[in-house]
Amino acid sequence: MATFILLSKVSSEGAKQVKSLARMDEEFDRQLQRHCPEVRRVSSYALLGAYDFLHIFEAPDAKVATKVAVLANSFGVAMTQTLTAIPFSEFKEILEEI
């Protein structure tokens, strides 16, 4: 499984619905279980800074990670950016190969 980071920035429209964000997060979990049962949500954080939320999840590949991002965006309250996270131990192995 690969590790991915999903960063979310709440839109101005989403900010108007701030109290319903927790309910949307629960629905997001339900949708993940339904459409991407192979995904494991590792942790989630509310952030201070350029992004409002950070979700760490594991998925078998980028195609499944794309489904996660599309599901997150389907709520229409945030803009997202998805990143691949490579464990530093694996990064060191890559460095040794070059």
FENZI-V465479 format. One record per run of one state. SS is the DSSP state (2 for helix, 1 for strand, 0 for the rest). FROM is the first residue (numbers start at 1). TO is the last residue. Records with the same first field share a line. If there is no record, write none. Layout:
SS=FROM-TO  FROM-TO
This chain:
0=1-1  11-11  16-17  36-39  47-52  60-61  74-77  86-87  98-98
1=2-10  40-46  53-59  78-85
2=12-15  18-35  62-73  88-97
